[in-house]
């Protein structure tokens, strides 16, 4: 899949295309690494604690960094994107190596694993906006749409493939073996991103930190003063809170059905659903009004959540 994608990245400027191919390859391999340690650590925590609560805490550690990304926008703007990208991927490599050591030593303190996964997920989440800011520097303006599509395929494609593959790998060679493979993916990612040759424009450090924070607060003020936005924000928070709970129960479903293989398959189906929703379903719903598409989308999610519950046995 990755090879086919890279072969399709063609254009007039060979240097730019070569660099963009490295970015896509690094994104695909790095996202595979993200998927592997997330699946492996969820399964490991279940084996270690046999507790749905700890699985929930682990999933909070995985998804919470995505909520905090708005705090880092100014720092990303101020520094070299390529160096930042190498740094965040190398940081994930270091954390995975620490996890390997803890698992090998049979350390049974779930809080330590949760804390390390949170930090790894934070660095992993930072990689995506950094990569997105690099794309316009590597391709021509008329290639941006196709470039972003290629990046999305590299992200979602590896997500569902390696979510399923991780379940099989855990059953074959244990969580420790999977984490060692995961470390190898980050080595490849770091090496790939280091090979990107890019003359980045000189950064202008004119924006004060206080000004950036004020700009962030403007968004919160707009939401707080608009009744409709307040309602939509509250509804979205509630729905995503409960939908996020499914990540906890998917681990338990996998064990109930027979092991880590089923856990990987369930996770891959979730990623496939997101991919289809962002493409096929989106193209159909965008023909409707915003209100209609919003209602249909949420009704569909509720319907299939109910079907998931009633078909559990």
Order of alpha helices (4+ residues) and beta strands (2+ residues): alpha-alpha-alpha-alpha-alpha-alpha-alpha-alpha-alpha-alpha-alpha-alpha
